Amino acid sequence: MSEGLIKALESAHGPEQANQEMVAMVAAELAQQGSLEAVAQSVVERVKRLHHDVYASGRQRASHCSRHEDMTLLIRTLNYTLADGALTPTQGR
């Protein structure tokens, strides 16, 4: 995970729970996506959208979200079977 990715998440939510949030996002996407590339891209897009939404909201943390660095996520799994990419989130398993 790049520093830009974790800092964007920390800027949007604060540093207290950033690692747990990142793990939860990756786990959710692993359950729905059919490739590791799709998982990584989806997580980066979620963080990017969250960061932008906080900035656009004008809330207290918005001042921390005026910009972000490049965001990269590499995912490596060991003995983990990916979800069937043909299913949509509403179809379930």
DSSP file (Angstrom, degrees, kcal/mol; ACC not computed):
  #  RESIDUE AA STRUCTURE BP1 BP2  ACC     N-H-->O    O-->H-N    N-H-->O    O-->H-N    TCO  KAPPA ALPHA  PHI   PSI    X-CA   Y-CA   Z-CA
    1    1 A M              0   0    0      0, 0.0    72,-0.2     0, 0.0     2,-0.1   0.000 360.0 360.0 360.0 134.4    0.0    0.0    0.0
    2    2 A S     >  -     0   0    0     70,-2.7     4,-1.8     1,-0.1     3,-0.3  -0.395 360.0-119.4 -78.5 157.9    1.4    3.4   -0.9
    3    3 A E  H  > S+     0   0    0      1,-0.2     4,-2.5     2,-0.2     5,-0.2   0.863 114.4  59.9 -61.9 -35.4    1.8    6.2    1.6
    4    4 A G  H  > S+     0   0    0     66,-0.4     4,-1.8     1,-0.2    65,-0.3   0.866 104.0  49.9 -61.3 -37.0   -0.6    8.2   -0.5
    5    5 A L  H  > S+     0   0    0     -3,-0.3     4,-1.9    65,-0.2    -2,-0.2   0.945 114.0  41.9 -68.8 -48.8   -3.4    5.7   -0.1
    6    6 A I  H  X S+     0   0    0     -4,-1.8     4,-2.6     1,-0.2    -2,-0.2   0.881 114.5  52.2 -68.7 -36.2   -3.1    5.4    3.7
    7    7 A K  H  X S+     0   0    0     -4,-2.5     4,-2.5    -5,-0.2    -1,-0.2   0.869 107.2  52.8 -67.7 -35.4   -2.7    9.1    4.1
    8    8 A A  H  X S+     0   0    0     -4,-1.8     4,-1.7    -5,-0.2    -1,-0.2   0.912 112.2  45.3 -64.1 -42.0   -5.8    9.8    2.0
    9    9 A L  H  X S+     0   0    0     -4,-1.9     4,-2.3     2,-0.2     5,-0.4   0.914 113.5  49.5 -67.4 -42.6   -7.8    7.5    4.2
   10   10 A E  H  X S+     0   0    0     -4,-2.6     4,-2.8     1,-0.2    -2,-0.2   0.885 109.1  53.2 -62.6 -38.6   -6.3    9.0    7.4
   11   11 A S  H  < S+     0   0    0     -4,-2.5    53,-0.2     1,-0.2    -1,-0.2   0.884 113.4  43.1 -63.6 -38.5   -7.1   12.5    6.1
   12   12 A A  H  < S+     0   0    0     -4,-1.7    -2,-0.2    -5,-0.2    -1,-0.2   0.867 134.8  13.3 -76.5 -37.5  -10.8   11.5    5.5
   13   13 A H  H  < S-     0   0    0     -4,-2.3    -3,-0.2     1,-0.2    -2,-0.2   0.529 108.4-101.6-118.3  -9.8  -11.4    9.6    8.7
   14   14 A G     <  -     0   0    0     -4,-2.8     3,-0.5    -5,-0.4     4,-0.2  -0.077  37.5 -87.4  94.0 155.3   -8.5   10.3   11.1
   15   15 A P  S >  S+     0   0    0      0, 0.0     3,-0.6     0, 0.0     4,-0.4   0.602 104.6  86.8 -77.6 -11.0   -5.6    8.0   11.7
   16   16 A E  T 3  S+     0   0    0      1,-0.2     4,-0.1    -3,-0.2     3,-0.1   0.882 105.6  15.8 -60.7 -43.8   -7.1    6.0   14.5
   17   17 A Q  T 3> S+     0   0    0     -3,-0.5     4,-2.6    -4,-0.1    -1,-0.2   0.164  87.7 115.5-118.2  17.4   -8.9    3.3   12.5
   18   18 A A  H <> S+     0   0    0     -3,-0.6     4,-2.4     1,-0.2     5,-0.2   0.900  79.3  47.1 -60.7 -44.4   -7.3    3.7    9.0
   19   19 A N  H  > S+     0   0    0     -4,-0.4     4,-2.4     2,-0.2    -1,-0.2   0.923 113.6  47.8 -64.5 -43.1   -5.7    0.2    9.0
   20   20 A Q  H  > S+     0   0    0      1,-0.2     4,-2.3     2,-0.2    -1,-0.2   0.901 112.3  49.9 -64.1 -40.1   -8.9   -1.5   10.2
   21   21 A E  H  X S+     0   0    0     -4,-2.6     4,-2.4     2,-0.2    -1,-0.2   0.907 109.8  50.8 -64.5 -40.9  -10.9    0.4    7.6
   22   22 A M  H  X S+     0   0    0     -4,-2.4     4,-2.5    -5,-0.2    -2,-0.2   0.928 110.7  48.5 -62.8 -44.7   -8.4   -0.6    4.8
   23   23 A V  H  X S+     0   0    0     -4,-2.4     4,-2.7     1,-0.2    -1,-0.2   0.907 111.1  50.7 -61.6 -42.0   -8.6   -4.3    5.8
   24   24 A A  H  X S+     0   0    0     -4,-2.3     4,-2.4     2,-0.2    -1,-0.2   0.902 110.8  48.7 -64.0 -41.0  -12.4   -4.1    5.9
   25   25 A M  H  X S+     0   0    0     -4,-2.4     4,-2.3     2,-0.2    -2,-0.2   0.929 112.7  47.4 -64.4 -45.0  -12.5   -2.6    2.4
   26   26 A V  H  X S+     0   0    0     -4,-2.5     4,-2.7     1,-0.2    -2,-0.2   0.926 112.4  49.8 -62.7 -44.4  -10.1   -5.2    1.0
   27   27 A A  H  X S+     0   0    0     -4,-2.7     4,-1.5     1,-0.2    -1,-0.2   0.914 110.9  49.5 -60.9 -43.3  -12.1   -8.0    2.6
   28   28 A A  H  < S+     0   0    0     -4,-2.4     4,-0.5     1,-0.2    -1,-0.2   0.911 114.0  44.9 -63.0 -42.4  -15.4   -6.7    1.2
   29   29 A E  H >X S+     0   0    0     -4,-2.3     4,-3.0     1,-0.2     3,-0.9   0.857 107.3  58.0 -72.4 -34.6  -13.9   -6.4   -2.3
   30   30 A L  H 3< S+     0   0    0     -4,-2.7    53,-1.1     1,-0.2    -1,-0.2   0.860 104.9  53.4 -60.2 -34.0  -12.3   -9.8   -2.2
   31   31 A A  T 3< S+     0   0    0     -4,-1.5    -1,-0.2    -5,-0.2    -2,-0.2   0.681 121.0  30.2 -73.5 -17.4  -15.7  -11.3   -1.6
   32   32 A Q  T <4 S+     0   0    0     -3,-0.9    -2,-0.2    -4,-0.5     2,-0.2   0.716 103.0  76.6-115.9 -26.5  -17.1   -9.6   -4.6
   33   33 A Q     <  -     0   0    0     -4,-3.0    50,-0.8    -5,-0.1    52,-0.1  -0.515  60.6-145.9 -93.1 157.6  -14.4   -9.2   -7.3
   34   34 A G  S    S+     0   0    0     -2,-0.2     2,-0.3    51,-0.2    51,-0.2   0.475  79.4  37.8 -99.9  -4.2  -13.0  -11.9   -9.6
   35   35 A S  S  > S-     0   0    0      1,-0.1     4,-2.0    50,-0.1     5,-0.1  -0.988  73.9-124.1-145.0 154.9   -9.4  -10.7   -9.8
   36   36 A L  H  > S+     0   0    0     -2,-0.3     4,-2.7     1,-0.2     5,-0.2   0.857 113.6  57.1 -65.5 -34.2   -6.8   -9.2   -7.5
   37   37 A E  H  > S+     0   0    0      1,-0.2     4,-2.5     2,-0.2    -1,-0.2   0.920 107.3  47.7 -61.3 -43.5   -6.4   -6.3   -9.9
   38   38 A A  H  > S+     0   0    0      2,-0.2     4,-2.4     1,-0.2    -2,-0.2   0.879 111.2  51.7 -65.4 -38.0  -10.2   -5.5   -9.7
   39   39 A V  H  X S+     0   0    0     -4,-2.0     4,-2.3     2,-0.2    -2,-0.2   0.958 112.1  45.3 -61.8 -51.1  -10.0   -5.7   -5.8
   40   40 A A  H  X S+     0   0    0     -4,-2.7     4,-2.4     1,-0.2    -2,-0.2   0.919 114.3  48.2 -60.7 -45.1   -7.1   -3.3   -5.7
   41   41 A Q  H  X S+     0   0    0     -4,-2.5     4,-2.4     1,-0.2    -1,-0.2   0.902 111.2  50.6 -63.7 -41.0   -8.7   -0.9   -8.2
   42   42 A S  H  X S+     0   0    0     -4,-2.4     4,-2.3     2,-0.2    -1,-0.2   0.897 110.7  48.6 -64.4 -40.8  -12.0   -0.9   -6.3
   43   43 A V  H  X S+     0   0    0     -4,-2.3     4,-2.4     2,-0.2     5,-0.2   0.927 111.7  48.9 -66.2 -44.2  -10.4   -0.2   -3.0
   44   44 A V  H  X S+     0   0    0     -4,-2.4     4,-2.6     1,-0.2    -2,-0.2   0.918 112.0  49.6 -61.0 -42.6   -8.4    2.7   -4.4
   45   45 A E  H  X S+     0   0    0     -4,-2.4     4,-2.6     2,-0.2    -1,-0.2   0.889 109.6  51.6 -63.6 -39.1  -11.5    4.1   -6.0
   46   46 A R  H  X S+     0   0    0     -4,-2.3     4,-2.5     2,-0.2    -2,-0.2   0.923 112.3  45.2 -63.5 -43.8  -13.4    3.8   -2.7
   47   47 A V  H  X S+     0   0    0     -4,-2.4     4,-2.8     2,-0.2    -2,-0.2   0.916 113.4  50.6 -66.1 -42.4  -10.7    5.7   -0.8
   48   48 A K  H  X S+     0   0    0     -4,-2.6     4,-2.4    -5,-0.2    -2,-0.2   0.925 112.8  45.8 -60.0 -45.6  -10.5    8.3   -3.6
   49   49 A R  H  X S+     0   0    0     -4,-2.6     4,-2.8     2,-0.2    -2,-0.2   0.906 113.4  49.4 -65.3 -42.6  -14.3    8.8   -3.5
   50   50 A L  H  X S+     0   0    0     -4,-2.5     4,-2.3     2,-0.2     5,-0.2   0.927 111.3  49.5 -61.2 -46.3  -14.3    8.9    0.3
   51   51 A H  H  X S+     0   0    0     -4,-2.8     4,-2.0     1,-0.2    -2,-0.2   0.920 114.0  45.6 -59.1 -46.3  -11.5   11.5    0.3
   52   52 A H  H  X S+     0   0    0     -4,-2.4     4,-2.9    -5,-0.2     5,-0.2   0.910 110.5  53.2 -65.5 -42.8  -13.3   13.6   -2.2
   53   53 A D  H  X S+     0   0    0     -4,-2.8     4,-1.5     1,-0.2    -2,-0.2   0.892 109.4  48.5 -61.6 -40.3  -16.7   13.4   -0.4
   54   54 A V  H  X>S+     0   0    0     -4,-2.3     4,-0.8     2,-0.2     5,-0.6   0.923 113.0  48.4 -65.2 -43.1  -15.2   14.6    2.8
   55   55 A Y  H ><5S+     0   0    0     -4,-2.0     3,-0.7     1,-0.2    -2,-0.2   0.932 113.9  46.0 -60.8 -46.3  -13.5   17.5    1.0
   56   56 A A  H 3<5S+     0   0    0     -4,-2.9    -1,-0.2     1,-0.2    -2,-0.2   0.737 103.1  65.6 -70.5 -22.9  -16.7   18.5   -0.8
   57   57 A S  H 3<5S-     0   0    0     -4,-1.5    -1,-0.2    -5,-0.2    -2,-0.2   0.774  92.9-138.9 -72.7 -25.8  -18.8   18.2    2.4
   58   58 A G  T <<5 +     0   0    0     -4,-0.8    -3,-0.1    -3,-0.7    -2,-0.1   0.584  50.3 149.2  76.3   8.6  -17.1   21.1    4.1
   59   59 A R    > < -     0   0    0     -5,-0.6     3,-1.9     1,-0.1     4,-0.4  -0.023  67.3 -82.0 -67.6 179.6  -17.1   19.1    7.4
   60   60 A Q  G >  S+     0   0    0      1,-0.3     3,-0.7     2,-0.2     4,-0.1   0.843 130.3  46.9 -53.9 -41.6  -14.4   19.4   10.1
   61   61 A R  G >  S+     0   0    0      1,-0.2     3,-1.7   -49,-0.1     4,-0.4   0.500  84.8  95.9 -82.2  -3.1  -12.0   17.1    8.3
   62   62 A A  G X  S+     0   0    0     -3,-1.9     3,-1.6     1,-0.3    -1,-0.2   0.838  75.8  61.3 -58.2 -34.4  -12.4   18.8    4.9
   63   63 A S  G X  S+     0   0    0     -3,-0.7     3,-0.6    -4,-0.4    -1,-0.3   0.748 100.4  55.4 -66.0 -21.3   -9.4   21.0    5.4
   64   64 A H  G <  S+     0   0    0     -3,-1.7     3,-0.3   -53,-0.2    -1,-0.3   0.562 103.4  57.9 -82.7  -8.9   -7.3   17.8    5.6
   65   65 A C  G <   +     0   0    0     -3,-1.6    -1,-0.2    -4,-0.4   -10,-0.2  -0.009  61.9 115.7-114.6  28.7   -8.5   16.6    2.3
   66   66 A S  S <  S-     0   0    0     -3,-0.6     2,-0.3     1,-0.1    -1,-0.2   0.761  89.2  -2.2 -71.3 -22.6   -7.6   19.5   -0.1
   67   67 A R        -     0   0    0     -3,-0.3     2,-0.3   -59,-0.0    -1,-0.1  -0.976  62.2-156.1-156.5 165.8   -5.2   17.2   -2.0
   68   68 A H        -     0   0    0     -2,-0.3     3,-0.1    -3,-0.1     2,-0.1  -0.985  18.3-121.6-145.6 157.1   -3.8   13.7   -2.1
   69   69 A E        -     0   0    0     -2,-0.3   -61,-0.1   -65,-0.3    -2,-0.0  -0.292  55.8 -62.2 -84.9 175.1   -0.7   11.9   -3.4
   70   70 A D        -     0   0    0     -2,-0.1     2,-0.5     1,-0.1   -66,-0.4  -0.334  55.5-143.7 -57.7 140.9   -0.7    9.0   -5.9
   71   71 A M        +     0   0    0    -67,-0.2     2,-0.4   -66,-0.1    -1,-0.1  -0.948  23.8 170.4-117.9 128.4   -2.5    6.0   -4.5
   72   72 A T        -     0   0    0     -2,-0.5   -70,-2.7     2,-0.0     2,-0.4  -0.995  10.0-174.3-136.7 140.0   -1.4    2.4   -5.1
   73   73 A L        -     0   0    0     -2,-0.4     2,-0.5   -72,-0.2   -29,-0.1  -0.976   2.6-170.8-137.0 123.7   -2.5   -0.9   -3.6
   74   74 A L        -     0   0    0     -2,-0.4     2,-0.5   -34,-0.1   -37,-0.1  -0.942  11.3-160.5-109.4 133.9   -0.9   -4.2   -4.4
   75   75 A I        -     0   0    0     -2,-0.5     2,-0.4   -39,-0.0   -35,-0.1  -0.952  10.5-178.8-120.3 133.6   -2.7   -7.3   -3.0
   76   76 A R        -     0   0    0     -2,-0.5     2,-0.3     2,-0.0    -2,-0.0  -0.998   7.4-168.5-128.8 130.7   -1.2  -10.7   -2.5
   77   77 A T        -     0   0    0     -2,-0.4     2,-0.5     3,-0.1   -41,-0.0  -0.876  12.4-149.8-118.6 153.5   -3.2  -13.7   -1.3
   78   78 A L  S    S-     0   0    0     -2,-0.3     3,-0.1     1,-0.1    -2,-0.0  -0.974  80.7 -20.8-122.6 115.2   -2.1  -17.1   -0.1
   79   79 A N  S    S+     0   0    0     -2,-0.5     2,-0.5     1,-0.2    -1,-0.1   0.890  95.7 140.5  55.2  45.1   -4.5  -19.9   -0.6
   80   80 A Y        -     0   0    0     -3,-0.0     2,-0.5     0, 0.0    -1,-0.2  -0.980  44.8-143.4-120.2 127.0   -7.5  -17.7   -1.0
   81   81 A T        -     0   0    0     -2,-0.5     2,-0.1    -3,-0.1    -3,-0.0  -0.779  20.1-132.9 -90.8 126.1  -10.1  -18.4   -3.6
   82   82 A L        -     0   0    0     -2,-0.5   -48,-0.1   -48,-0.1   -51,-0.1  -0.338  27.8 -95.6 -74.8 159.0  -11.6  -15.3   -5.2
   83   83 A A        -     0   0    0    -53,-1.1     2,-0.7   -50,-0.8    -1,-0.1  -0.203  47.9 -88.0 -66.3 162.3  -15.3  -14.8   -5.6
   84   84 A D    >   -     0   0    0    -53,-0.2     3,-1.7     1,-0.2    -1,-0.1  -0.671  35.2-152.2 -73.1 113.4  -17.1  -15.7   -8.9
   85   85 A G  T 3  S+     0   0    0     -2,-0.7   -51,-0.2     1,-0.3    -1,-0.2   0.641  88.1  70.9 -65.1 -14.7  -16.7  -12.5  -10.9
   86   86 A A  T 3  S+     0   0    0    -53,-0.1     2,-0.3   -52,-0.1    -1,-0.3   0.717  84.4  82.9 -75.5 -20.0  -19.9  -13.3  -12.8
   87   87 A L  S <  S-     0   0    0     -3,-1.7     6,-0.1   -55,-0.1    -4,-0.0  -0.622  72.4-142.5 -85.8 142.8  -22.1  -12.6   -9.7
   88   88 A T    >>  -     0   0    0     -2,-0.3     4,-1.2     1,-0.1     3,-1.1  -0.597  30.9-103.5 -94.4 164.1  -23.1   -9.1   -8.9
   89   89 A P  T 34 S+     0   0    0      0, 0.0    -1,-0.1     0, 0.0     4,-0.1   0.808 122.7  51.2 -57.9 -29.0  -23.2   -7.8   -5.3
   90   90 A T  T 34 S+     0   0    0      1,-0.2    -3,-0.0     2,-0.1     0, 0.0   0.698 103.4  58.7 -82.9 -17.8  -27.0   -8.1   -5.4
   91   91 A Q  T <4 S-     0   0    0     -3,-1.1    -1,-0.2     1,-0.2    -4,-0.0   0.777  88.2-166.7 -80.0 -26.5  -27.0  -11.7   -6.6
   92   92 A G     <        0   0    0     -4,-1.2    -1,-0.2     1,-0.2    -2,-0.1  -0.305 360.0 360.0  72.2-160.1  -25.1  -13.0   -3.7
   93   93 A R              0   0    0     -4,-0.1    -1,-0.2    -6,-0.1    -2,-0.0   0.379 360.0 360.0-113.7 360.0  -23.5  -16.5   -3.8
